[in-house]
């Protein structure tokens, strides 16, 4: 899953550590989310989207996983 967290955060002038504190997670968690190394819980995804005034789908890009 990809996301637009870094893009949106930068547009709004919010640092990783600020967003982390507001979300109740570590800065490393925000960094891992932005770099695609971590998929958030639905609760964290909702909290981030709500903070930005967006839908989850506006922030997170769900890619279809196709098995061969």
Backbone as JSON, one array per atom type, in Angstrom:
{
  "sequence": "XXXXXXXXXXXXXXXXXXXXXXXXXXXXXXXXXXXXXXXXXXXXXXXXXXXXXXXXXXXXXXXXXXXX",
  "N": [[0.84, -1.17, 0.0], [0.55, 2.16, -0.86], [1.07, 5.62, 0.07], [0.14, 9.07, 0.66], [1.16, 10.55, 2.71], [3.61, 11.92, 3.35], [3.72, 13.86, 1.3], [1.31, 15.34, 1.76], [1.73, 16.15, 4.39], [4.03, 17.75, 4.11], [3.02, 19.76, 2.43], [1.42, 21.06, 4.23], [3.14, 21.95, 6.09], [3.97, 20.44, 8.32], [5.97, 18.72, 10.59], [7.53, 15.44, 10.8], [7.83, 14.55, 13.47], [5.97, 16.15, 14.79], [3.51, 15.32, 13.68], [3.59, 12.67, 14.48], [3.44, 12.91, 17.3], [0.86, 14.02, 17.57], [-0.63, 11.89, 16.6], [-0.08, 9.93, 18.4], [1.99, 8.14, 18.11], [5.35, 6.95, 17.35], [8.01, 8.95, 15.88], [9.46, 7.39, 14.18], [7.57, 5.55, 13.34], [5.91, 7.13, 11.7], [7.8, 7.8, 9.76], [8.34, 5.21, 8.74], [5.83, 4.59, 7.7], [5.63, 6.52, 5.66], [7.68, 5.7, 4.0], [6.79, 3.31, 3.08], [7.32, 1.0, 4.49], [5.73, 0.08, 6.44], [2.43, -0.83, 7.16], [-0.41, 0.83, 8.24], [-2.62, 0.35, 11.09], [-6.19, 0.09, 10.77], [-7.36, 1.92, 12.44], [-5.3, 3.82, 12.92], [-4.88, 4.71, 10.3], [-7.37, 5.88, 9.8], [-7.34, 7.91, 11.73], [-5.19, 9.5, 10.86], [-6.11, 10.31, 8.31], [-8.45, 11.69, 9.06], [-7.32, 13.75, 10.6], [-6.06, 15.21, 8.57], [-8.3, 16.05, 7.28], [-9.39, 14.52, 5.27], [-10.41, 11.65, 3.28], [-9.75, 8.18, 3.99], [-9.12, 6.92, 1.6], [-8.16, 9.06, 0.12], [-5.71, 9.53, 1.22], [-4.36, 7.08, 1.45], [-3.24, 4.7, -0.87], [-4.61, 2.01, -2.19], [-3.51, -0.93, -3.58], [-4.37, -3.41, -5.9], [-3.89, -6.76, -5.1], [-2.82, -9.34, -6.92], [-2.92, -12.75, -7.4], [-1.03, -15.22, -9.05]],
  "CA": [[0.0, 0.0, 0.0], [1.27, 3.42, -0.92], [0.33, 6.69, 0.72], [0.52, 10.45, 0.35], [1.36, 11.23, 3.98], [4.72, 12.88, 3.27], [3.29, 14.94, 0.41], [0.3, 16.16, 2.45], [2.38, 16.72, 5.57], [4.91, 18.83, 3.65], [2.16, 20.85, 1.94], [0.83, 21.75, 5.38], [4.21, 22.43, 6.96], [4.0, 19.66, 9.55], [7.13, 17.82, 10.68], [7.22, 14.05, 11.18], [7.68, 14.42, 14.92], [4.71, 16.8, 15.18], [2.42, 14.42, 13.3], [3.7, 11.5, 15.35], [2.92, 13.25, 18.63], [-0.58, 14.18, 17.44], [-1.23, 10.57, 16.34], [0.23, 9.03, 19.5], [2.95, 7.12, 17.65], [6.72, 7.46, 17.28], [8.42, 9.54, 14.61], [9.9, 6.27, 13.34], [6.36, 4.97, 12.74], [5.53, 8.01, 10.59], [8.83, 7.6, 8.73], [8.12, 3.9, 8.13], [4.62, 4.7, 6.88], [5.95, 7.31, 4.46], [8.6, 4.94, 3.14], [6.15, 2.08, 2.65], [7.83, -0.15, 5.23], [4.76, -0.27, 7.48], [1.03, -0.57, 6.87], [-1.04, 1.21, 9.5], [-3.9, -0.23, 11.48], [-7.3, 0.87, 10.24], [-7.57, 3.04, 13.36], [-4.3, 4.85, 12.66], [-5.18, 5.25, 8.97], [-8.53, 6.76, 9.97], [-6.9, 9.05, 12.53], [-4.36, 10.34, 9.98], [-6.99, 10.89, 7.3], [-9.32, 12.65, 9.75], [-6.48, 14.9, 10.95], [-5.85, 15.99, 7.36], [-9.59, 16.43, 6.72], [-9.51, 13.75, 4.03], [-10.83, 10.26, 3.46], [-8.65, 7.21, 3.97], [-8.77, 6.68, 0.19], [-7.41, 10.21, -0.37], [-4.36, 9.49, 1.79], [-3.74, 5.78, 1.22], [-3.52, 4.13, -2.19], [-4.69, 0.54, -2.09], [-3.21, -1.59, -4.84], [-4.89, -4.78, -5.97], [-2.91, -7.84, -5.04], [-3.28, -10.42, -7.77], [-2.11, -13.96, -7.31], [-0.98, -15.98, -10.3]],
  "C": [[0.88, 1.24, 0.0], [0.44, 4.48, -0.21], [0.9, 8.05, 0.33], [0.85, 11.24, 1.62], [2.46, 12.29, 3.88], [4.33, 14.09, 2.43], [2.33, 15.9, 1.12], [0.91, 16.87, 3.65], [3.25, 17.9, 5.17], [4.11, 20.03, 3.14], [1.64, 21.7, 3.09], [1.86, 22.21, 6.4], [4.28, 21.73, 8.31], [5.2, 18.72, 9.52], [6.68, 16.42, 11.09], [6.98, 13.93, 12.68], [6.4, 15.08, 15.43], [3.52, 15.89, 14.88], [2.41, 13.2, 14.21], [3.09, 11.77, 16.72], [1.4, 13.37, 18.6], [-1.3, 12.84, 17.26], [-0.96, 9.58, 17.46], [1.13, 7.88, 19.1], [4.34, 7.75, 17.63], [6.99, 8.1, 15.92], [8.85, 8.45, 13.64], [8.7, 5.6, 12.66], [5.92, 5.8, 11.55], [6.52, 7.85, 9.44], [8.62, 6.28, 8.0], [6.87, 3.89, 7.26], [4.94, 5.4, 5.56], [6.82, 6.55, 3.48], [8.03, 3.59, 2.7], [6.64, 0.83, 3.36], [6.83, -0.66, 6.27], [3.37, 0.09, 6.99], [0.32, -0.27, 8.19], [-2.26, 0.36, 9.82], [-4.99, 0.64, 10.88], [-7.56, 2.08, 11.14], [-6.57, 4.17, 13.12], [-4.54, 5.49, 11.3], [-6.34, 6.24, 9.06], [-8.14, 8.03, 10.7], [-6.09, 10.04, 11.68], [-5.24, 11.06, 8.96], [-7.88, 11.97, 7.91], [-8.55, 13.91, 10.11], [-6.28, 15.81, 9.74], [-7.16, 16.46, 6.72], [-9.87, 15.74, 5.4], [-10.1, 12.38, 4.34], [-9.59, 9.38, 3.48], [-8.17, 7.0, 2.54], [-7.99, 7.83, -0.43], [-5.96, 10.18, 0.09], [-3.63, 8.2, 1.43], [-4.19, 5.21, -0.11], [-3.45, 2.61, -2.08], [-4.46, -0.05, -3.48], [-3.75, -3.0, -4.81], [-3.75, -5.77, -5.94], [-3.47, -9.01, -5.84], [-2.34, -11.6, -7.64], [-2.16, -14.68, -8.64], [-1.2, -17.44, -10.06]]
}
